[in-house]
Amino acid sequence: MVTPSIIAESMRSAVGVQQPFALHGAVGTKVAVAQYGAGEPIVCLHATGHGGRDYAAFADAMAHSGYSVFVVDWPGHGASPPDATGRRVSAERYAELLTELVPALCGDVRPILLGNSIGGAAALSFALHHPSRVRALVLCNPGGLAPLNALAKAVIAGMVRFFAAGERPARWFPRAFAAYYRLVLPGKPAAAQRARIVAAGPDMAPLLKQAWDSFRQPDADLRARAQTLAVPTLFAWAKQDKIVAWSRSKAAIASIPGCEMQMFCGGHSAFLEDPEAFNRAFLSFVGKLTP
């Protein structure tokens, strides 16, 4: 018998990494990871409510360019089971997972971390705590770099209420979530993955509520710590982003020594929405890294 829970799991799995993948233990839970190619390691970290399938085309392209690409599904996303520790979603929790996941995947080799949204914030936090374990960062519209002023807190509170309605579940939520995601991922190349994210949206609402709630906590603000970043970094910004807007993050990024910045078409995920331009920029950036 096909139950609602089976349908929800199928929709969630469609957003995440596809077979073949492996489950890896990390700080009390397990996460699904798919590997593409062989060579210098890249670890890809997705946004909340998304999944590793965001990176499928990028991973294919980089595998053909001689890289080993590890694509992660965060706990409760895609093919990963819920966080067995019961810990709530946050960039700091995800950064904690990387402390065991990175060496498990890459051994003693320092990876390039590619992170989007909360995945970008997790990559940044991990690099700030463990700079010797990261070769470079490529951050796509990461959280944690905009001021937590009254306006930001009001917007976050509104998003927490929105996803709490989805968790109940409110009958209007699926249609509203679909409209929201037309703003988040407007780029045509993202259309298929956007449809999968939208289909899984009602099931992902509880984790999305937790994530948005975490954004207003003091440890979500990475601006002061980011000024000490000692890892080569490329910020790859989708310039149409209405939520993680460049205008609100640019001051913090300007304070980071030696970082690079490029703009791309799209609403949140340059690698997914403007893939050819992003891939060229990525290869150009990593090609300049010292061994």
Buried (B, 14 or more C-beta within 10 A) or exposed (E): EEEEEEEBBEBBBBBBBBEEBBBBEBBBBBBBBBBBBEEBBBBBBBBBBBBBBBBBBBBEBBBEBEBBBBBBBBBBBBBBBEBEEEBBBBBBBBBBBBBBBBEBBBEEEBBBBBBBBBBBBBBBBBBBBBEEBBBBBBBBBBBBBBEBEEEBEEBBEEBBEBBBBBBEBBEEBBEBBBEBBEEBBBBEBBEEBBBBBBBBBBBBBBBBBBBBBBBBBEEBBBBEBBEEBEBBBBBBBBBBBEBBBBEBBBEBBEBBEEBBBBBBBBBBBBBBBBBEBBBEBBBEBBEEEEE
